[in-house]
Amino acid sequence: MKRGKKYLEAVKAYNKSQQFDPAEAIAQVKKNATAKFDETIEAHIRTGCDGRHAEQQIRGAVVLPHGTGKTVKVLVFAKGAKADEATAAGADYVGAEELIPKIQNEGWLDFDVVVATPDMMGVVGRLGRVLGPKGLMPNPKSGTVTMDVTKAVNDIKAGKIEYRLDKTNIIHVPIGKASFTEEQLADNFQTLMDAINKAKPSSLKGQYIKSITLAPTMGPGVKLNVVKVSQ
């Protein structure tokens, strides 16, 4: 992959193999975000888990205190009073069976998070092949299958993010934008790490967090000293 001039200049500006404490890493990653748009800062957390074992599958959600900096569109599958509740809470789209052909046949995916009341999961299940691969399937563990649609929508709009292991046992999540202050990014990062540390599987033997890298959308990543990240 060919790297741009700004990326290469950013790499030269610091020691890529160095491991920073969180505050230094956040300051450096903000410097590395030199694109003309407001880059997203992501955390990439490599774990010692083996996601092939169900008891070591990490999945959950956490509300970042300063949000993600992104406007999130929420689709809620609900009926009757719960549909009215979702609309009142600020959901961008609310519906039921009538949305199935729109998503399945027309390829409509103009939303970032899907919430469903438990009684609607039979309907939503028909969209598994479309929503599943995109990570959009509602799930009780992440609080997106719930009767409390008001709380679900409010949390998501406030900056709730989902975290889960990918196939290589790494968690990839946004912690904010390059325009955020260092303090805001530090708060968000610490809130995320607190949640991930709590989610440590009891059956795990050996090291849980193997490495953490913070990186802007277009710039190079910065490695953290895992020991310095408060456990």
C-alpha positions as CSV (number, residue, x, y, z in Angstrom):
1,M,0.0,0.0,0.0
2,K,1.5,3.3,-1.1
3,R,1.6,5.9,1.7
4,G,1.1,9.6,1.2
5,K,3.7,12.3,1.9
6,K,1.9,13.5,5.1
7,Y,1.8,9.9,6.5
8,L,5.5,9.4,5.8
9,E,6.3,12.7,7.5
10,A,4.2,11.8,10.5
11,V,6.1,8.5,10.8
12,K,9.4,10.2,10.8
13,A,8.3,12.5,13.6
14,Y,8.4,9.9,16.3
15,N,9.7,6.4,17.1
16,K,7.1,3.9,15.8
17,S,8.4,1.1,18.0
18,Q,8.2,3.2,21.1
19,Q,5.5,2.5,23.6
20,F,3.8,5.5,25.1
21,D,1.8,6.1,28.2
22,P,-1.9,7.0,27.4
23,A,-1.5,10.8,27.7
24,E,1.6,10.8,25.5
25,A,0.0,8.5,23.0
26,I,-3.1,10.7,22.7
27,A,-1.0,13.8,22.2
28,Q,1.0,12.0,19.5
29,V,-2.0,10.5,17.7
30,K,-3.6,14.0,17.5
31,K,-0.3,15.3,15.8
32,N,-0.5,12.3,13.4
33,A,-4.0,13.4,12.2
34,T,-3.1,15.7,9.4
35,A,-5.9,15.1,6.9
36,K,-8.1,17.9,5.7
37,F,-11.2,16.4,7.4
38,D,-11.8,15.7,11.1
39,E,-10.3,12.2,11.4
40,T,-11.7,9.5,13.7
41,I,-9.3,8.3,16.4
42,E,-9.6,4.5,16.8
43,A,-8.3,2.1,19.5
44,H,-7.1,-1.3,18.3
45,I,-6.8,-3.7,21.2
46,R,-5.2,-7.1,20.7
47,T,-6.3,-9.6,23.3
48,G,-5.1,-13.0,24.4
49,C,-8.7,-14.4,24.0
50,D,-9.6,-17.2,21.6
51,G,-12.9,-16.1,20.1
52,R,-13.5,-19.7,18.8
53,H,-14.5,-20.5,22.4
54,A,-17.9,-19.1,23.3
55,E,-16.9,-18.3,26.9
56,Q,-14.0,-16.1,25.5
57,Q,-16.1,-14.1,23.1
58,I,-16.0,-10.5,24.3
59,R,-19.0,-8.4,23.3
60,G,-20.6,-5.4,25.0
61,A,-21.3,-1.7,24.8
62,V,-20.2,1.4,26.7
63,V,-21.3,5.0,26.6
64,L,-18.3,7.3,26.0
65,P,-18.6,10.4,28.2
66,H,-17.8,12.8,25.3
67,G,-19.5,10.8,22.5
68,T,-17.8,9.7,19.3
69,G,-18.1,13.0,17.4
70,K,-20.2,11.2,14.8
71,T,-23.9,11.7,14.2
72,V,-25.4,8.3,14.5
73,K,-28.6,7.3,12.7
74,V,-30.8,4.8,14.6
75,L,-33.4,2.4,13.2
76,V,-35.8,0.9,15.7
77,F,-38.0,-2.1,15.0
78,A,-41.1,-1.7,17.2
79,K,-44.9,-1.5,17.1
80,G,-47.6,0.4,18.7
81,A,-46.7,2.3,21.9
82,K,-43.1,1.3,21.6
83,A,-42.9,2.7,18.1
84,D,-44.3,6.0,19.4
85,E,-41.8,5.9,22.2
86,A,-38.9,5.3,19.8
87,T,-40.0,8.3,17.7
88,A,-40.3,10.5,20.7
89,A,-36.8,9.5,21.9
90,G,-35.3,10.7,18.6
91,A,-34.9,7.5,16.5
92,D,-34.3,8.4,12.9
93,Y,-36.4,5.6,11.5
94,V,-39.1,3.4,13.1
95,G,-40.9,0.6,11.6
96,A,-41.8,-3.1,11.5
97,E,-42.3,-5.8,8.7
98,E,-42.8,-3.1,6.0
99,L,-39.0,-2.3,6.3
100,I,-38.0,-5.9,5.4
101,P,-38.3,-5.6,1.6
102,K,-36.8,-2.1,1.6
103,I,-33.6,-3.5,3.3
104,Q,-33.6,-6.9,1.6
105,N,-34.5,-6.0,-1.9
106,E,-33.6,-2.3,-2.3
107,G,-30.4,-2.5,-0.3
108,W,-31.5,0.4,2.0
109,L,-28.9,0.7,4.8
110,D,-29.0,4.4,5.7
111,F,-28.6,3.7,9.4
112,D,-25.7,3.0,11.8
113,V,-27.4,1.1,14.7
114,V,-30.4,-1.1,14.8
115,V,-32.5,-1.5,17.9
116,A,-35.4,-3.9,18.3
117,T,-38.0,-4.8,21.0
118,P,-37.8,-8.5,21.8
119,D,-41.2,-9.3,20.1
120,M,-39.7,-7.9,16.8
121,M,-36.7,-10.2,16.7
122,G,-38.6,-12.8,14.7
123,V,-39.0,-10.2,12.0
124,V,-35.5,-8.8,12.3
125,G,-34.1,-12.4,12.2
126,R,-35.2,-12.5,8.5
127,L,-32.6,-9.8,7.8
128,G,-29.7,-11.8,9.4
129,R,-27.9,-12.3,6.1
130,V,-27.9,-8.6,5.4
131,L,-27.4,-7.1,8.9
132,G,-25.2,-9.8,10.4
133,P,-22.1,-9.4,8.2
134,K,-22.3,-5.6,8.7
135,G,-22.4,-5.9,12.5
136,L,-25.9,-4.3,12.6
137,M,-27.8,-7.2,14.1
138,P,-29.5,-6.2,17.4
139,N,-28.1,-8.1,20.4
140,P,-29.2,-8.2,24.0
141,K,-25.5,-8.1,25.2
142,S,-25.1,-4.7,23.6
143,G,-28.4,-3.4,24.8
144,T,-30.0,-3.2,21.3
145,V,-32.7,-5.8,22.0
146,T,-34.7,-4.2,24.7
147,M,-38.2,-3.0,25.8
148,D,-36.6,0.3,27.0
149,V,-36.3,1.8,23.6
150,T,-36.0,5.4,25.0
151,K,-32.8,4.5,27.0
152,A,-31.4,2.6,24.0
153,V,-31.9,5.5,21.6
154,N,-30.7,8.1,24.1
155,D,-27.5,6.1,24.9
156,I,-26.7,5.6,21.3
157,K,-27.2,9.2,20.5
158,A,-25.1,10.2,23.5
159,G,-22.1,8.2,22.2
160,K,-22.7,4.5,23.0
161,I,-20.3,2.2,21.1
162,E,-20.2,-1.5,20.7
163,Y,-17.0,-3.5,21.2
164,R,-16.4,-7.1,20.1
165,L,-13.6,-9.4,19.0
166,D,-12.9,-9.7,15.3
167,K,-11.7,-13.0,13.8
168,T,-8.2,-12.2,14.9
169,N,-9.2,-11.5,18.5
170,I,-8.7,-7.7,18.1
171,I,-11.2,-5.1,19.3
172,H,-11.5,-2.0,17.0
173,V,-13.5,0.9,18.3
174,P,-13.6,4.7,17.8
175,I,-12.8,6.9,20.9
176,G,-13.5,10.3,19.3
177,K,-12.3,12.7,16.7
178,A,-9.0,14.5,16.2
179,S,-10.7,17.8,17.0
180,F,-11.4,16.5,20.6
181,T,-9.2,17.8,23.4
182,E,-6.6,15.5,24.8
183,E,-8.7,15.3,28.0
184,Q,-11.8,14.3,26.1
185,L,-10.0,11.5,24.3
186,A,-8.3,10.4,27.5
187,D,-11.7,10.2,29.3
188,N,-13.2,8.2,26.5
189,F,-10.3,5.9,26.2
190,Q,-10.2,5.2,30.0
191,T,-14.0,4.5,30.0
192,L,-13.6,2.1,27.1
193,M,-10.7,0.3,28.9
194,D,-12.6,0.1,32.2
195,A,-15.4,-1.7,30.3
196,I,-13.1,-4.1,28.4
197,N,-11.1,-4.9,31.6
198,K,-14.4,-5.8,33.3
199,A,-15.3,-8.0,30.4
200,K,-12.3,-10.2,30.9
201,P,-13.4,-13.9,30.5
202,S,-12.9,-15.8,33.8
203,S,-11.7,-18.8,31.7
204,L,-8.8,-16.9,30.1
205,K,-5.3,-18.1,31.0
206,G,-2.3,-15.9,30.3
207,Q,-2.2,-12.2,29.3
208,Y,-5.5,-10.6,28.5
209,I,-4.5,-7.3,26.8
210,K,-1.5,-8.0,24.6
211,S,-1.2,-4.7,22.8
212,I,-3.0,-1.4,22.3
213,T,-2.6,1.0,19.3
214,L,-4.3,4.3,18.8
215,A,-4.5,5.6,15.2
216,P,-6.3,8.3,13.3
217,T,-8.2,7.5,10.1
218,M,-5.4,8.4,7.7
219,G,-2.3,8.6,9.9
220,P,0.1,6.1,11.5
221,G,-0.7,4.4,14.8
222,V,0.9,4.9,18.2
223,K,1.6,2.0,20.5
224,L,0.7,2.2,24.2
225,N,2.6,0.6,27.0
226,V,0.0,-1.9,28.2
227,V,1.4,-1.8,31.8
228,K,0.8,2.0,32.0
229,V,-2.9,1.6,31.0
230,S,-4.6,1.3,34.4
231,Q,-6.0,-2.1,34.9
